[in-house]
Amino acid sequence: MEKSCSLLIHFDKAAPSLANEIKEALEGNDVEAKIDAMKKSIMLLLNGETLPQLFITIVRYVLPSEDHTVQKLLLLYLEIIEKTDSKGRVLPEMILICQNLRNNLQHPNEYIRGVTLRFLCRLNEAEIIEPLIPSVLSNLEHRHPFIRRNAILAVMSIYKLPQGEQLLADAPEVIERMLASEQDPSAKRNSFLMLFTCAQERAVNYLLSNVDSVPEWNELLQMVVLELIRKVCRTNRGEKGKYIKIIISLLNAPSAAVIYECAGTLVSLSSAPTAIRAAANTYCQLLLSQSDNNVKLIVLDRLNELKTLHRDIMVDVIMDVLRALSSPNLDIRRKTIDIALELITPRNIDEVVLMLKKEVVKTQSGELEKNGEYRQMLVQAIHSCAIKFPEVASTVVHLLMDFLGDSNVASAMDVVVFVREIIETNPKLRVSIITRLLDTFYQIRVARVCSCALWIIGEYCLSLSEVESGISTIKQCLGDLPFYTVPEEGDVTDSSKQPPQPSSITVSSRRPAILADGTYATQSAASETAISAPTIVQGSLASPGNLRSLILTGDFFVGAVVACTLTKLVLRLEEVQPSRAEVNKATSEALLIMVSMLQLGQSSFMPHPIDNDSYERIVLCIRLLCNTGDEVRKIWLQSCRQSFVKMLADKQFRETEEIKAKAQISHAQPDDLIDFYHLKSRKGMSQLELEDEVQDDLKRATGEFTKDGDDANKLNRILQLTGFSDPVYAEAYVTVHHYDIVLDVTVINRTKETLQNLCLELATMGDLKLVERPQNYTLAPESSKQIRANIKVSSTETGVIFGNIVYETSNVLERTVVVLNDIHIDIMDYISPATCADVAFRNMWAEFEWENKVAVNTVIQDEKDFLNHIIKSTNMKCLTAPSALDGECGFLAANLYAKSVFGEDALVNVSIEKQVDGKLSGYIRIRSKTQGIALSLGDKITLKQKGGS
């Protein structure tokens, strides 16, 4: 017998003095004191106290009370107390409450009657219920609907008892007659639910005899009808044709809950295109009509499932799905875009891109605080569209280039990466992109975006005019040279007549300005700043978006990129410019710029001197311009771009492989039955049923109905809990499903005696919670019992389940205890491989505060073998491209990523080096937002990294 699960509330342990206080309060005449005393006694009972001395006091002083609150608390008390002895017989004193319950069922107050009927739903003792049945049946005809609906539930609960059919043999007939005449919606729903639960054939007959009126029924009753249809069709799929019409008629119901359930039922019962299309349209309608964000997210999840199973049909509703972008919630927008990107076809790509362009333009308004993040999502979506369908790139690339100067760094980076990829994959757009980039370059404010844009200018400015424009744009953004000036003491002016002046830096900049007629002109700005304090230099930059300001703030990496870009442009100018004088002039100007940057970096006026890498890079560019060889020219002008093309090819290959891995691979057995659609009888079948037959045949032919169980994996999950020589043998099959752990424990009595009160006692360590305590059992000699225990998981952390089996025998008075082996819940059950962009990985790496650093200690001597072993042991995905791991250099660095079922991110960086003696050394660093996953993953790696299983 199952017991009701009660909510456990902490309460102080009872003392004799507290029990006496409760008893005195119950015996008094103060109603408030009685209420307080009843609450305390209920709390104590829920916390395991028995309080047998209070029962008679409650019968004498609480039963006669007319107060509604006292009566409600009394029923709660009677629900909690034990009503049977150890042998399952009803306690004699329980007879005392039967008369009170009978009086309550005939009470003139409707509330007292209703709550008493509800209390009877929780009683399992037939001896207590039997005298009350006439009173329960009489309440079925009461004038008040509150009493009738609770009386129906009480009849259903009584009928479901093991002796229920003897106690209420004609209950289904009574309820069926009542259903035909009942007018109250809730009572009618309860009546139909009773028939559905206890007499399914009667419920089906009533439904089929009232098919035409189902759309007019109340929402509550319609929900039960859908549940009945699901249950009937699950047991007998051949009858679903007659119920599909009912479901389709309910798709136009006014209740959102009903049409949501209708769509779900339709998808579960039929795979016909008409049914799937109707369900998809219903979900899209809910997506637009419901204002609750949680509802929208749930509906999007359903649409995502439809997209996985029925992509061809979902393609037609992609524009309806995209209308959900009107919601300001970022999670809804992200899910909507993810669904839409997988439904893009050559037929709808233009409409989708147009919609995304409109959304990008809307983000320029700046009304919402997360516009930058939303714009980044849109840019990434457009980028994905342009990669799949290059012909649409020309319609979006120029619009997106307006956002190169975006204040949102991630959004601007996405735009420039998109431009870099499109200019390589779409040669026809190269000229227009370069022209646009040179015109908007001055708007870029972020150093990383600036570096990428400079690389594009250096690689793709090919013609003479483009090269000259590129050099001119860079010179304008750098401003006048030198970058700083220091007045000498022996100046022409008489310094004795003027007060002493501090040294100063002259900061100047140039930027294009648009005149009234639409043409461009150059606008110059200059300011002189004292350099006696470096902080003043940084605080008085002319314009924070140009190259000069970035270099003056100490970002010499940008300076090195400028030097490389100028070097490439000058080398290409030598190939396209016939005039040697022009080439020499450009070379000398580039050398002057590089020397000025080195001079600035080595001056004492900068807060930080130039770093060694940037210094060496700029010096290399100077040497290259002074002495150029053919091999070096080939490396600078061709090899870099070839590497980029290879990187794009690797990226495309990885994406293709991931899509293939996600695709469901199913095979049919050669001896499977195949029904020939054209040879079937179509008599009496609707169009929907005919479509369903075709879809079922297709699924059967492609093996979609075949479910291959991994028996070996199941055997690995069986854990032995006791020894073979123990009197009780136990083993557990552990199933981990998201937030739940289910233990199916098989207990075998290996003795010749009957084991009484056998109980499986479990306890947990870590973030595991036992849902309910398994009850006691009696086990016959050499018999077995299946015991199920449910455990809730609240975080990704390794947990331990331990406990024992306790039982009694008739020969021994003391209880016998068998200690069980511990069950260790593996973190690998919670995490699964996932992918994320490199930018997102770096952002999370910088943001997450918990880090676990594990030193490499392994017998494996090959770097790649060790990496593959770690990937297999941790169930993670390697984000580093295979091409980046090629070669034998003695070093290896890779990023791994996984996601838990709770939405937590797990980041791992593997950095290893091969020593002279052949052994590997280095560190594996794990970062996460929570401590549990970092520690558990670290323990797992420490255990597994030596190469063991």
FENHUFEN-V253041 format. One record per backbone hydrogen bond with DSSP energy under -1.0 kcal/mol. NH is the residue of the N-H (numbers start at 1). CO is the residue of the C=O. E is the energy in kcal/mol with one decimal. If there is no record, write none. Layout:
# FENHUFEN-V253041
nh=NH co=CO e=E
nh=NH co=CO e=E
This chain:
# FENHUFEN-V253041
nh=19 co=15 e=-2.2
nh=20 co=16 e=-2.1
nh=21 co=17 e=-2.1
nh=22 co=18 e=-2.3
nh=23 co=19 e=-2.2
nh=24 co=20 e=-2.4
nh=25 co=21 e=-2.3
nh=26 co=22 e=-2.2
nh=27 co=23 e=-1.7
nh=28 co=24 e=-1.0
nh=34 co=30 e=-1.9
nh=35 co=31 e=-2.5
nh=36 co=32 e=-2.2
nh=37 co=33 e=-2.5
nh=38 co=34 e=-2.6
nh=39 co=35 e=-2.1
nh=40 co=36 e=-2.1
nh=41 co=37 e=-2.3
nh=42 co=38 e=-2.2
nh=43 co=39 e=-2.2
nh=44 co=40 e=-2.3
nh=45 co=41 e=-2.1
nh=46 co=42 e=-2.3
nh=47 co=43 e=-1.2
nh=48 co=45 e=-1.5
nh=49 co=44 e=-2.4
nh=54 co=51 e=-1.3
nh=58 co=54 e=-2.5
nh=59 co=55 e=-2.4
nh=60 co=56 e=-2.3
nh=61 co=57 e=-2.7
nh=62 co=58 e=-2.0
nh=63 co=58 e=-1.8
nh=65 co=62 e=-1.4
nh=71 co=67 e=-2.1
nh=72 co=68 e=-2.3
nh=73 co=69 e=-2.4
nh=74 co=70 e=-2.2
nh=75 co=71 e=-2.0
nh=76 co=72 e=-1.8
nh=77 co=73 e=-2.4
nh=78 co=74 e=-2.6
nh=79 co=75 e=-1.7
nh=80 co=76 e=-1.5
nh=81 co=77 e=-2.1
nh=85 co=89 e=-2.4
nh=88 co=85 e=-1.8
nh=91 co=83 e=-2.6
nh=94 co=91 e=-1.5
nh=95 co=92 e=-1.6
nh=96 co=93 e=-1.3
nh=97 co=94 e=-1.2
nh=101 co=97 e=-2.4
nh=102 co=98 e=-2.5
nh=103 co=99 e=-2.3
nh=104 co=100 e=-2.3
nh=105 co=101 e=-2.1
nh=107 co=104 e=-1.3
nh=113 co=109 e=-1.7
nh=114 co=110 e=-2.6
nh=115 co=111 e=-2.6
nh=116 co=112 e=-1.7
nh=117 co=113 e=-2.3
nh=118 co=114 e=-2.1
nh=119 co=115 e=-1.8
nh=120 co=116 e=-1.8
nh=122 co=119 e=-1.8
nh=123 co=120 e=-1.2
nh=129 co=125 e=-1.7
nh=130 co=126 e=-2.6
nh=132 co=129 e=-1.7
nh=133 co=130 e=-1.2
nh=136 co=132 e=-2.1
nh=137 co=133 e=-2.6
nh=138 co=134 e=-1.9
nh=139 co=135 e=-1.2
nh=140 co=137 e=-1.1
nh=141 co=138 e=-1.2
nh=142 co=139 e=-1.2
nh=148 co=144 e=-1.7
nh=149 co=145 e=-2.7
nh=150 co=146 e=-1.3
nh=151 co=147 e=-2.4
nh=152 co=148 e=-2.1
nh=153 co=149 e=-1.5
nh=154 co=150 e=-2.1
nh=155 co=151 e=-2.3
nh=156 co=152 e=-2.3
nh=157 co=153 e=-2.3
nh=158 co=154 e=-2.4
nh=159 co=155 e=-2.5
nh=160 co=156 e=-1.5
nh=161 co=158 e=-1.2
nh=164 co=161 e=-2.1
nh=167 co=163 e=-1.9
nh=168 co=164 e=-3.0
nh=171 co=168 e=-1.2
nh=174 co=170 e=-2.2
nh=175 co=171 e=-2.6
nh=176 co=172 e=-2.3
nh=177 co=173 e=-2.2
nh=178 co=174 e=-2.1
nh=179 co=175 e=-2.5
nh=180 co=176 e=-1.5
nh=181 co=177 e=-1.0
nh=182 co=178 e=-1.9
nh=188 co=184 e=-2.5
nh=189 co=185 e=-2.3
nh=190 co=186 e=-2.4
nh=191 co=187 e=-2.2
nh=192 co=188 e=-2.3
nh=193 co=189 e=-2.4
nh=194 co=190 e=-2.1
nh=195 co=191 e=-2.1
nh=196 co=192 e=-2.7
nh=197 co=193 e=-2.3
nh=198 co=194 e=-2.9
nh=199 co=195 e=-2.1
nh=203 co=199 e=-1.6
nh=204 co=200 e=-2.5
nh=205 co=201 e=-2.4
nh=206 co=202 e=-2.4
nh=207 co=203 e=-2.2
nh=208 co=204 e=-2.8
nh=209 co=205 e=-1.7
nh=210 co=207 e=-1.0
nh=214 co=211 e=-1.1
nh=216 co=213 e=-1.2
nh=217 co=214 e=-1.6
nh=222 co=218 e=-2.4
nh=223 co=219 e=-1.9
nh=224 co=220 e=-1.4
nh=225 co=221 e=-2.1
nh=226 co=222 e=-2.1
nh=227 co=223 e=-1.7
nh=228 co=224 e=-2.4
nh=229 co=225 e=-2.5
nh=230 co=226 e=-2.2
nh=231 co=227 e=-2.1
nh=232 co=228 e=-2.7
nh=233 co=229 e=-2.5
nh=234 co=230 e=-1.6
nh=235 co=231 e=-1.4
nh=236 co=232 e=-2.0
nh=239 co=236 e=-1.6
nh=240 co=237 e=-1.3
nh=244 co=240 e=-1.8
nh=247 co=243 e=-2.0
nh=248 co=244 e=-2.6
nh=249 co=245 e=-2.0
nh=250 co=246 e=-1.5
nh=253 co=250 e=-1.9
nh=259 co=255 e=-1.9
nh=260 co=256 e=-2.0
nh=261 co=257 e=-2.2
nh=262 co=258 e=-2.6
nh=263 co=259 e=-2.2
nh=264 co=260 e=-2.1
nh=265 co=261 e=-2.7
nh=266 co=262 e=-2.7
nh=267 co=263 e=-2.1
nh=268 co=264 e=-1.9
nh=269 co=265 e=-1.8
nh=270 co=266 e=-2.2
nh=276 co=272 e=-2.5
nh=277 co=273 e=-2.6
nh=278 co=274 e=-2.0
nh=279 co=275 e=-2.3
nh=280 co=276 e=-2.7
nh=281 co=277 e=-2.4
nh=282 co=278 e=-1.9
nh=283 co=279 e=-2.5
nh=284 co=280 e=-2.3
nh=285 co=281 e=-2.1
nh=286 co=282 e=-2.3
nh=287 co=283 e=-2.4
nh=288 co=284 e=-1.3
nh=289 co=285 e=-2.0
nh=290 co=286 e=-2.2
nh=296 co=292 e=-1.9
nh=297 co=293 e=-2.3
nh=298 co=294 e=-2.1
nh=299 co=295 e=-2.6
nh=300 co=296 e=-2.3
nh=301 co=297 e=-1.8
nh=302 co=298 e=-1.8
nh=303 co=299 e=-2.4
nh=304 co=300 e=-2.2
nh=305 co=301 e=-1.9
nh=306 co=302 e=-2.2
nh=307 co=303 e=-2.4
nh=308 co=304 e=-1.7
nh=309 co=305 e=-1.8
nh=310 co=306 e=-3.5
nh=314 co=310 e=-2.0
nh=315 co=311 e=-1.7
nh=316 co=313 e=-1.1
nh=317 co=314 e=-1.3
nh=318 co=315 e=-1.1
nh=321 co=317 e=-2.0
nh=322 co=318 e=-2.1
nh=324 co=321 e=-1.8
nh=325 co=322 e=-1.9
nh=326 co=323 e=-1.5
nh=327 co=324 e=-1.8
nh=333 co=329 e=-2.0
nh=334 co=330 e=-2.7
nh=335 co=331 e=-2.3
nh=336 co=332 e=-2.5
nh=337 co=333 e=-2.5
nh=338 co=334 e=-2.4
nh=339 co=335 e=-2.3
nh=340 co=336 e=-2.5
nh=341 co=337 e=-2.5
nh=343 co=340 e=-1.6
nh=349 co=345 e=-1.5
nh=352 co=348 e=-2.2
nh=353 co=349 e=-2.6
nh=354 co=350 e=-2.2
nh=355 co=351 e=-2.1
nh=356 co=352 e=-2.4
nh=357 co=353 e=-2.5
nh=358 co=354 e=-2.0
nh=359 co=355 e=-1.9
nh=360 co=356 e=-2.1
nh=361 co=357 e=-2.3
nh=362 co=358 e=-1.9
nh=363 co=359 e=-1.3
nh=364 co=361 e=-1.4
nh=365 co=362 e=-1.6
nh=371 co=368 e=-1.2
nh=374 co=370 e=-2.1
nh=375 co=371 e=-2.8
nh=376 co=372 e=-1.9
nh=377 co=373 e=-1.8
nh=378 co=374 e=-2.3
nh=379 co=375 e=-2.6
nh=380 co=376 e=-2.4
nh=381 co=377 e=-2.1
nh=382 co=378 e=-2.8
nh=383 co=379 e=-2.5
nh=384 co=380 e=-2.2
nh=385 co=381 e=-2.3
nh=386 co=382 e=-2.7
nh=387 co=383 e=-1.9
nh=388 co=384 e=-2.1
nh=389 co=385 e=-2.8
nh=392 co=389 e=-2.0
nh=393 co=390 e=-1.4
nh=395 co=392 e=-1.1
nh=396 co=393 e=-1.2
nh=397 co=393 e=-2.5
nh=400 co=396 e=-2.4
nh=401 co=397 e=-1.6
nh=402 co=399 e=-1.1
nh=403 co=400 e=-2.2
nh=404 co=401 e=-1.3
nh=406 co=403 e=-1.6
nh=412 co=408 e=-2.4
nh=413 co=409 e=-2.5
nh=414 co=410 e=-2.3
nh=415 co=411 e=-2.0
nh=416 co=412 e=-2.3
nh=417 co=413 e=-2.4
nh=418 co=414 e=-2.2
nh=419 co=415 e=-2.6
nh=420 co=416 e=-2.2
nh=421 co=417 e=-2.0
nh=422 co=418 e=-2.6
nh=423 co=419 e=-2.3
nh=425 co=421 e=-2.3
nh=426 co=422 e=-2.4
nh=429 co=426 e=-1.7
nh=430 co=427 e=-1.3
nh=433 co=429 e=-2.5
nh=434 co=430 e=-2.5
nh=435 co=431 e=-2.4
nh=436 co=432 e=-2.3
nh=437 co=433 e=-2.9
nh=438 co=434 e=-2.5
nh=439 co=435 e=-1.6
nh=440 co=436 e=-1.8
nh=443 co=440 e=-1.6
nh=444 co=441 e=-1.6
nh=450 co=446 e=-2.5
nh=451 co=447 e=-2.4
nh=452 co=448 e=-2.0
nh=453 co=449 e=-2.6
nh=454 co=450 e=-2.4
nh=455 co=451 e=-1.9
nh=456 co=452 e=-2.0
nh=457 co=453 e=-2.2
nh=458 co=454 e=-2.6
nh=459 co=455 e=-2.0
nh=460 co=456 e=-2.6
nh=461 co=457 e=-1.2
nh=462 co=460 e=-1.0
nh=467 co=463 e=-2.5
nh=468 co=464 e=-2.5
nh=469 co=465 e=-2.3
nh=470 co=466 e=-2.6
nh=471 co=467 e=-2.4
nh=472 co=468 e=-2.4
nh=473 co=469 e=-2.6
nh=474 co=470 e=-2.1
nh=475 co=471 e=-2.3
nh=476 co=472 e=-2.4
nh=477 co=473 e=-2.3
nh=478 co=474 e=-1.6
nh=479 co=475 e=-1.7
nh=491 co=489 e=-1.5
nh=497 co=494 e=-1.1
nh=505 co=529 e=-3.2
nh=507 co=527 e=-3.4
nh=509 co=525 e=-3.0
nh=510 co=476 e=-1.2
nh=511 co=523 e=-2.2
nh=513 co=521 e=-3.2
nh=515 co=519 e=-2.8
nh=518 co=515 e=-1.6
nh=521 co=513 e=-2.3
nh=523 co=511 e=-2.6
nh=525 co=509 e=-2.6
nh=527 co=507 e=-2.7
nh=529 co=505 e=-2.9
nh=531 co=503 e=-2.6
nh=536 co=533 e=-1.2
nh=538 co=534 e=-1.7
nh=539 co=535 e=-1.5
nh=546 co=543 e=-1.4
nh=548 co=477 e=-1.9
nh=550 co=546 e=-1.5
nh=551 co=547 e=-2.3
nh=552 co=548 e=-2.5
nh=553 co=549 e=-1.0
nh=554 co=551 e=-1.7
nh=555 co=550 e=-1.9
nh=556 co=554 e=-1.7
nh=560 co=556 e=-2.1
nh=561 co=557 e=-2.0
nh=562 co=558 e=-2.6
nh=563 co=559 e=-2.2
nh=564 co=560 e=-2.2
nh=565 co=561 e=-2.6
nh=566 co=562 e=-2.7
nh=567 co=563 e=-2.1
nh=568 co=564 e=-2.4
nh=569 co=565 e=-2.5
nh=570 co=566 e=-2.6
nh=571 co=567 e=-2.5
nh=572 co=568 e=-2.3
nh=573 co=569 e=-2.1
nh=574 co=570 e=-1.7
nh=576 co=572 e=-1.5
nh=577 co=573 e=-2.6
nh=583 co=579 e=-1.3
nh=584 co=580 e=-2.7
nh=585 co=581 e=-2.2
nh=586 co=582 e=-2.4
nh=587 co=583 e=-2.5
nh=588 co=584 e=-2.5
nh=589 co=585 e=-2.2
nh=590 co=586 e=-2.2
nh=591 co=587 e=-2.6
nh=592 co=588 e=-2.2
nh=593 co=589 e=-2.1
nh=594 co=590 e=-2.2
nh=595 co=591 e=-2.7
nh=596 co=592 e=-2.4
nh=597 co=593 e=-2.0
nh=598 co=594 e=-2.2
nh=599 co=595 e=-2.7
nh=600 co=596 e=-2.5
nh=601 co=597 e=-2.5
nh=602 co=598 e=-1.7
nh=610 co=601 e=-1.4
nh=615 co=611 e=-2.3
nh=616 co=612 e=-2.9
nh=617 co=613 e=-2.2
nh=618 co=614 e=-2.5
nh=619 co=615 e=-2.4
nh=620 co=616 e=-2.2
nh=621 co=617 e=-1.9
nh=622 co=618 e=-2.1
nh=623 co=619 e=-2.5
nh=624 co=620 e=-2.3
nh=625 co=621 e=-2.2
nh=626 co=622 e=-1.5
nh=627 co=623 e=-1.7
nh=633 co=629 e=-2.4
nh=634 co=630 e=-2.2
nh=635 co=631 e=-2.1
nh=636 co=632 e=-2.4
nh=637 co=633 e=-2.4
nh=638 co=634 e=-2.0
nh=639 co=634 e=-1.4
nh=640 co=635 e=-1.1
nh=642 co=638 e=-2.2
nh=643 co=639 e=-2.2
nh=644 co=640 e=-1.6
nh=645 co=641 e=-2.2
nh=646 co=642 e=-2.1
nh=647 co=643 e=-2.1
nh=648 co=644 e=-2.2
nh=649 co=645 e=-2.0
nh=650 co=646 e=-2.4
nh=651 co=647 e=-2.2
nh=652 co=648 e=-2.4
nh=653 co=649 e=-2.3
nh=654 co=650 e=-2.5
nh=655 co=651 e=-2.2
nh=656 co=652 e=-2.1
nh=657 co=653 e=-2.4
nh=658 co=654 e=-2.3
nh=659 co=655 e=-2.1
nh=660 co=656 e=-2.2
nh=661 co=657 e=-2.3
nh=662 co=658 e=-1.9
nh=663 co=659 e=-1.4
nh=672 co=669 e=-1.7
nh=680 co=677 e=-1.2
nh=685 co=682 e=-1.9
nh=690 co=686 e=-2.1
nh=691 co=687 e=-2.4
nh=692 co=688 e=-2.1
nh=693 co=689 e=-2.1
nh=694 co=690 e=-1.8
nh=695 co=691 e=-2.4
nh=696 co=692 e=-2.6
nh=697 co=693 e=-2.2
nh=698 co=694 e=-2.4
nh=699 co=695 e=-2.5
nh=700 co=696 e=-2.5
nh=701 co=697 e=-2.5
nh=702 co=698 e=-2.1
nh=704 co=699 e=-2.5
nh=711 co=709 e=-1.4
nh=714 co=710 e=-1.8
nh=715 co=711 e=-2.3
nh=716 co=712 e=-1.5
nh=717 co=714 e=-1.0
nh=718 co=715 e=-1.3
nh=719 co=732 e=-3.2
nh=721 co=730 e=-2.3
nh=722 co=730 e=-1.4
nh=729 co=748 e=-2.2
nh=731 co=746 e=-1.6
nh=732 co=719 e=-2.8
nh=733 co=744 e=-2.0
nh=734 co=717 e=-1.8
nh=735 co=742 e=-2.3
nh=737 co=740 e=-2.9
nh=740 co=737 e=-2.4
nh=741 co=791 e=-2.8
nh=742 co=735 e=-2.9
nh=743 co=789 e=-2.8
nh=744 co=733 e=-2.2
nh=745 co=787 e=-3.3
nh=746 co=731 e=-3.0
nh=747 co=785 e=-2.9
nh=748 co=729 e=-3.0
nh=749 co=783 e=-3.1
nh=750 co=727 e=-2.4
nh=755 co=779 e=-2.7
nh=756 co=808 e=-3.4
nh=758 co=777 e=-3.1
nh=759 co=806 e=-3.0
nh=761 co=804 e=-2.7
nh=763 co=802 e=-3.0
nh=765 co=800 e=-2.3
nh=768 co=766 e=-1.5
nh=769 co=792 e=-2.2
nh=771 co=790 e=-2.4
nh=777 co=758 e=-2.1
nh=779 co=755 e=-3.0
nh=783 co=780 e=-1.7
nh=785 co=747 e=-2.3
nh=787 co=745 e=-3.2
nh=789 co=743 e=-2.2
nh=791 co=741 e=-2.5
nh=792 co=769 e=-3.0
nh=793 co=739 e=-2.8
nh=794 co=767 e=-1.9
nh=797 co=795 e=-1.6
nh=800 co=765 e=-2.0
nh=801 co=823 e=-2.7
nh=802 co=763 e=-2.4
nh=804 co=761 e=-2.1
nh=805 co=818 e=-2.7
nh=806 co=759 e=-2.5
nh=807 co=816 e=-2.0
nh=808 co=756 e=-2.7
nh=816 co=807 e=-2.9
nh=818 co=805 e=-2.6
nh=820 co=803 e=-2.3
nh=821 co=721 e=-2.2
nh=823 co=801 e=-3.1
nh=825 co=799 e=-2.6
nh=829 co=826 e=-1.6
nh=830 co=827 e=-1.9
nh=831 co=827 e=-1.1
nh=832 co=899 e=-2.2
nh=834 co=897 e=-1.1
nh=841 co=837 e=-2.4
nh=842 co=838 e=-2.4
nh=843 co=839 e=-2.3
nh=844 co=840 e=-2.4
nh=845 co=841 e=-2.4
nh=846 co=842 e=-2.0
nh=847 co=843 e=-1.6
nh=848 co=844 e=-2.9
nh=850 co=928 e=-1.4
nh=852 co=926 e=-2.5
nh=854 co=924 e=-2.9
nh=856 co=922 e=-2.5
nh=866 co=862 e=-2.1
nh=867 co=863 e=-2.3
nh=868 co=864 e=-2.7
nh=869 co=865 e=-2.0
nh=870 co=866 e=-2.3
nh=871 co=867 e=-2.5
nh=872 co=868 e=-2.3
nh=873 co=869 e=-2.2
nh=874 co=870 e=-2.2
nh=876 co=871 e=-1.3
nh=877 co=897 e=-2.4
nh=879 co=895 e=-2.8
nh=884 co=881 e=-1.0
nh=892 co=912 e=-2.1
nh=894 co=910 e=-2.2
nh=896 co=908 e=-3.3
nh=897 co=877 e=-2.3
nh=898 co=906 e=-1.8
nh=899 co=832 e=-2.4
nh=900 co=904 e=-2.6
nh=901 co=830 e=-1.7
nh=903 co=900 e=-1.9
nh=906 co=898 e=-2.7
nh=907 co=927 e=-2.5
nh=908 co=896 e=-2.3
nh=909 co=925 e=-2.6
nh=910 co=894 e=-2.9
nh=911 co=923 e=-2.3
nh=912 co=892 e=-2.7
nh=913 co=921 e=-3.0
nh=914 co=890 e=-2.9
nh=915 co=919 e=-3.2
nh=918 co=915 e=-1.6
nh=921 co=913 e=-2.4
nh=923 co=911 e=-2.0
nh=924 co=854 e=-3.1
nh=925 co=909 e=-2.5
nh=926 co=852 e=-2.5
nh=927 co=907 e=-2.7
nh=928 co=850 e=-1.9
nh=935 co=931 e=-2.4
nh=936 co=932 e=-2.6
nh=937 co=933 e=-2.2
nh=938 co=934 e=-1.8
nh=939 co=935 e=-2.4
nh=940 co=936 e=-2.1
nh=941 co=937 e=-2.4
nh=942 co=938 e=-2.5
nh=943 co=939 e=-2.0
nh=944 co=940 e=-2.1
nh=945 co=941 e=-2.6
nh=947 co=944 e=-1.8
